[in-house]
């Protein structure tokens, strides 16, 4: 969920059955993200939609991929996915709302620079999250501050946006390099660029995490 919690001063006009839209969190070139309330039980949620009225096949696949990989991944450090629901010509991805904003947004605000102690706490939480992904044989492939959410009050950290993540088959430790560039260039590991004769494994996320740590420090 790229730059998931970037605040947008706009009045939401979208209508989604069984949900009451509260505010717009992010309006990007490809996706829209809203904070909402599920009407049947008043549960706070975050809803991600495709901005394109007629989504491409690739966009639909990424949406389903995020849901498929995370729907059974019930871990405290990973944004929980509740449902993937039909919406117009695409889907609405419904996720938990724990009151977080992106780490990129949090650190860009005046006075919110992480102290060394806070950085170490965030770093430890992220290392534990990547350990979970390693054990679940999941490669995120887009680790960066805008995909890391932090609750400004509790400092709880969670990882989001599994739209290009891969699930390693049991019989393989790596996946073949893609023919197209996936992820965010500044955080990509060398093998993820497709320009090395090497498959992608869990270490690609460690590389991106290292870049993220460097940026935060």
C-alpha positions in Angstrom: 0.0 0.0 0.0 2.3 2.7 -1.2 2.3 5.8 1.1 -0.8 4.3 2.7 -1.6 7.0 5.2 -0.8 10.2 3.4 -3.5 12.6 4.6 -5.7 14.0 1.8 -8.0 17.0 2.6 -10.9 15.8 0.5 -14.5 14.8 1.0 -14.9 11.1 0.0 -17.6 10.6 -2.6 -17.2 6.9 -3.1 -20.0 4.6 -1.8 -19.3 1.1 -0.7 -22.0 -1.2 0.4 -21.9 -2.1 4.2 -19.2 0.5 4.9 -19.4 4.1 5.9 -16.5 6.1 4.6 -14.8 8.4 7.2 -12.0 10.0 5.4 -9.6 9.7 2.4 -6.2 8.5 3.5 -4.4 8.3 0.2 -5.2 9.2 -3.4 -2.4 8.0 -5.8 -2.2 7.4 -9.5 -3.3 3.8 -9.2 -5.0 3.3 -5.9 -7.4 5.1 -3.5 -7.4 4.3 0.3 -10.1 5.2 2.7 -10.7 4.9 6.4 -14.2 3.5 7.1 -16.5 1.9 9.5 -18.1 -1.5 8.8 -21.8 -0.9 9.5 -22.8 -4.3 10.9 -20.4 -4.2 13.8 -18.9 -0.7 13.8 -15.4 -2.1 13.2 -12.8 0.5 12.0 -11.3 -0.6 8.7 -9.1 0.6 5.9 -10.4 0.0 2.3 -8.1 0.0 -0.7 -9.6 0.5 -4.2 -8.2 0.6 -7.7 -8.5 4.1 -9.1 -8.9 3.0 -12.7 -12.6 2.6 -13.5 -11.6 -0.3 -15.8 -8.6 -2.0 -14.1 -6.1 -3.9 -16.2 -5.6 -7.6 -15.7 -2.3 -6.9 -14.0 -3.9 -4.6 -11.5 -6.6 -7.1 -10.7 -4.0 -9.9 -10.2 -2.0 -7.7 -7.8 -5.1 -7.0 -5.7 -5.9 -10.7 -5.5 -2.3 -11.6 -4.8 -2.3 -9.3 -1.8 -5.4 -10.9 -0.4 -4.3 -14.5 -1.2 -1.0 -14.1 0.6 -2.2 -12.2 3.7 -5.7 -13.7 4.3 -4.3 -16.5 6.6 -1.3 -14.5 7.8 -2.6 -13.6 11.3 0.5 -12.0 12.9 0.7 -8.9 15.1 3.3 -7.2 12.9 1.4 -7.6 9.6 -1.7 -5.7 8.6 -4.6 -8.1 8.8 -6.7 -8.6 5.7 -10.4 -9.1 6.3 -11.9 -9.6 2.9 -11.7 -9.0 -0.8 -15.1 -7.8 -2.1 -16.4 -7.0 -5.6 -16.6 -3.3 -6.3 -17.7 -1.9 -9.7 -15.2 -3.4 -12.2 -12.6 -4.4 -9.6 -12.2 -5.2 -5.9 -12.3 -3.5 -2.6 -9.6 -4.8 -0.2 -10.7 -4.5 3.4 -8.0 -4.4 6.1 -7.6 -3.6 9.7 -7.2 -0.1 10.9 -4.9 0.1 14.0 -4.6 3.9 13.8 -1.2 3.8 12.0 0.4 6.2 9.5 3.3 5.4 7.2 6.8 5.7 8.7 7.6 8.0 5.8 4.9 10.4 6.8 5.7 10.1 10.5 9.3 10.9 10.2 8.7 13.7 7.7 6.6 15.7 10.2 8.4 18.3 12.2 9.5 17.1 15.6 8.8 13.4 14.9 12.3 12.3 14.1 13.1 9.0 15.7 15.5 9.0 18.6 18.2 6.3 18.5 16.1 4.3 21.1 13.0 4.6 19.0 14.8 3.6 15.9 16.2 0.5 17.6 12.7 -0.4 18.8 11.3 0.0 15.3 14.3 -1.9 13.8 13.8 -4.8 16.2 10.0 -5.0 15.3 10.8 -5.0 11.6 13.4 -7.7 12.0 10.8 -9.8 13.8 8.3 -9.2 11.0 10.8 -10.3 8.4 11.6 -13.4 10.5 7.8 -14.2 10.3 7.9 -13.8 6.5 10.9 -16.0 6.2 9.3 -18.8 8.2 6.1 -18.4 6.1 8.2 -18.5 2.9 7.0 -15.1 1.8 9.1 -12.5 0.0 7.6 -9.0 0.3 9.7 -7.3 -2.4 8.8 -3.8 -1.6 10.1 -3.0 1.9 10.3 0.8 2.4 9.2 3.5 4.9 5.9 4.2 3.0 4.9 0.5 3.4 5.7 0.4 7.1 3.0 1.7 9.4 3.4 3.1 12.9 0.8 4.1 15.4 1.9 7.6 16.6 0.6 6.9 20.2 1.6 3.3 20.9 4.5 3.2 18.4 3.3 -0.2 17.3 4.7 -1.1 13.9 3.1 -3.2 11.1 4.1 -4.0 7.5 1.6 -3.4 4.7 1.2 -3.7 0.9 1.8 -7.3 -0.2 0.6 -6.5 -3.8 3.8 -7.8 -5.4 4.8 -10.3 -2.7 5.7 -13.9 -3.7 5.1 -17.2 -1.9 8.1 -19.5 -2.3 7.1 -23.0 -3.4 8.1 -25.7 -0.9 10.5 -27.3 -3.2 12.4 -24.1 -4.0 14.4 -21.6 -2.0 14.4 -18.9 -4.8 12.2 -17.5 -7.5 13.3 -16.7 -11.0 14.1 -13.1 -11.6 11.1 -11.3 -13.2 11.3 -9.9 -16.7 9.8 -6.6 -15.5 11.0 -4.4 -12.7 8.9 -4.8 -9.5 9.2 -2.7 -6.4 10.7 0.7 -5.7 14.0 1.4 -7.4 15.8 3.1 -4.5 15.2 0.1 -2.3 15.7 -2.8 -4.7 18.3 -5.4 -4.2 20.7 -6.0 -7.1 19.1 -9.4 -8.0 15.6 -7.9 -8.0 16.5 -5.6 -10.9 16.7 -8.7 -13.1 20.3 -7.7 -14.2 22.1 -10.3 -12.3 22.2 -14.1 -12.9 20.7 -14.8 -9.5 17.3 -15.8 -8.3 15.4 -13.8 -5.6 15.2 -15.2 -2.1 14.4 -13.9 1.4 17.6 -11.8 1.4 16.2 -9.3 -1.0 13.9 -8.1 1.8 16.9 -7.8 4.1 18.6 -5.6 1.5 15.6 -3.3 1.3 15.3 -3.2 5.1 19.0 -2.2 5.3 18.3 0.7 2.9 15.3 1.7 5.0 17.4 1.6 8.2 20.0 3.8 6.6 17.3 6.3 5.5 15.8 6.4 9.0 19.2 7.0 10.7 
